[in-house]
Amino acid sequence: MKYVVVSDTHGDLGILEEISAKFQGEVDAMLYCGDSELPADAKIWENFQSVKGNCDYDMNYPNEKVLEFGSDRILLVHGHLHAVNFGLTSLSLLAREEQANLVFFGHTHQLGYEYQQGCLYLNPGSISYPRGQFTFIGGTFAIVETSDDEIKIDYYNRECELVPNLSGVIQK
């Protein structure tokens, strides 16, 4: 299965439209980790599964979603309700409870991933307002591809170009 994972656009509808146009039909799902600042009924959400971030004031967003695609069970959250600024403990407890093998979250605006106890925790970074050591890229999102024996992770910049030094493969 193949997923586009985006987070923290903070009102930048244009970049979501570009990503959607580029990858629609090329991936199994497009997932959004919150803080769009768009209405929950915005047309763009026809293409994305989305959750509520701390800057999303429309109460019609869910705080979390559990999605199943093939053998993948995905927990989609923003992260602000799970203290992701301080580690993955709270999020890992929820992932275990939900029996998720993939967890996608945002909030920190910093890209990164970690694989522990059979579960991938991935933050795509902020596509519009990046923070941390990879700020110079100017914003990132991720494509995650899963198979029976591995998980491939690629990060892309705002021009939808692969950032090769940030790719990784995890053997399950």
Summary of the structure (lengths in Angstrom):
residues: 172
radius of gyration: 14.4
end to end distance: 14.6
largest distance: 39.8
contacts: 585
relative contact order: 0.18
helix: 23%
strand: 31%
